[in-house]
């Protein structure tokens, strides 16, 4: 890793030289429910902590073995998403969000860098939300830890990363009332609605530990501060890494009062219906990396080039209900990319991997990107790639006492090209992409995985723009998308979100205030149904959902490192349309209120 230049920033594992300033603004502070992104958002089942689905193409770009149980991932911590802080002083933060119906989100973090020898960070958050309908309570807990130790001469480093996530979500199977075909069917209290499942619970537990030993080759340089004081700094240019660890993953569902009318062919017994998947993965990786750092006389030069190549073996043992499976994945990989510290206007990246053995044998990927910074005229980036991957486990294999499948699907493949134009000065972003998906797999109306026999063409286009005039701000996003296989992939053709607010200094400039409204809207489409037993969304042909704009009103304040906000969600409930659905049988919680704070401490 090249020497980092900036402080009060953080970086991610895969991009150690891309330093991101620590956020201190009020931007989107009121979006606390994990479903919102800078582009397309997610829908959950009507309660924070419940299963979610993406409003655009949800293609899993991860490599290696995949369980397919991804619909709670927005709430979980993952090692490649750990923030590594580059700071001069210790930093800590607490945040607490409170909403209607006992909705609580609490988080805390601390990070410290001790004399450039030991850097560590701890992060924690917990969700507890009852929800407005019966039996839809969720509880989620997450913990992450990182520690990086460097020897006195900086040639050796040891890093330890750990994440732990636990999800416990009650499943009600949706409400029995049909608001879409019978819009007049309305109870005086949402807690009076009958639900399809009374004693269903989904539980996820994920533990990931990775230990990396690194030895660095490079050069030392004396940085003189005064005539009597000099500091000798080591600059690594070439490194050897060895990583090992453990990953334990458990996914389960049980209904202790199962109804055959709800589960159909998946109904197992009179007393309970259940599903359990557990797999343990032990990775071992060896890698070589070159940072592009070199000594040029008495100065340091950053070449616009960095390289990493290596091989990884994964031993995987899996238990699905009473079925056992063992495999050994082995793959090689290489990644070449530019170095942002070089200060060049052009950037690039290229990466590839290939699986030699195991469950994912013959999986491969080759992709790359090129970007050029035109300074005042903006930045343009083009990218593309081709990949082939094995079906995930739940698509390929399912076993229970009543229903099972062992599919011999062809490998899925994706060919994509994309382009993006950024004009930061004017808050403008334009993105377009085209995908050809071969052997695409989806869950059909019977909750069975099915593979398309012909290629799917998927495209999307979106633009975002920020308009400002003095204290007035108007942020907008609009996205368009489509595909030629609506029987397999159903998404809204148009998604729009806007935020209009006023922002300025108040109380003699000592407080920053913001007041405004958020609007979100998507066109009508037959949204998916949720099967809690399998933990999967699937196609449904029962109802075509009708959607209405949703308007939230918020205010936020900042005093030094304290940020406070309050929000009224979906204030227009019932004005245009009676109900708003997030999945078949799962209405939105409706008009609710929330608020919270984020308080950061330095040293």
Helices and strands as residue ranges (DSSP letters): E 9-12, E 15-21, E 42-44, E 52-54, G 73-75, G 79-81, E 84-86, E 91-99, E 103-114, E 118-129, E 138-150, E 156-171, G 190-192, E 200-224, E 230-255, H 260-263, G 264-266, E 273-290, E 293-296, E 299-302, E 306-320, E 323-337, G 340-342, E 346-357, E 364-373, G 375-377, E 379-389, H 393-396, E 397-399, E 404-406, E 412-423, G 424-426, E 428-438, E 441-443, E 449-451, E 456-469, E 472-483, E 494-506, E 511-522, E 529-531, E 536-538, E 550-559, E 562-569, E 581-583, E 586-587, E 592-602
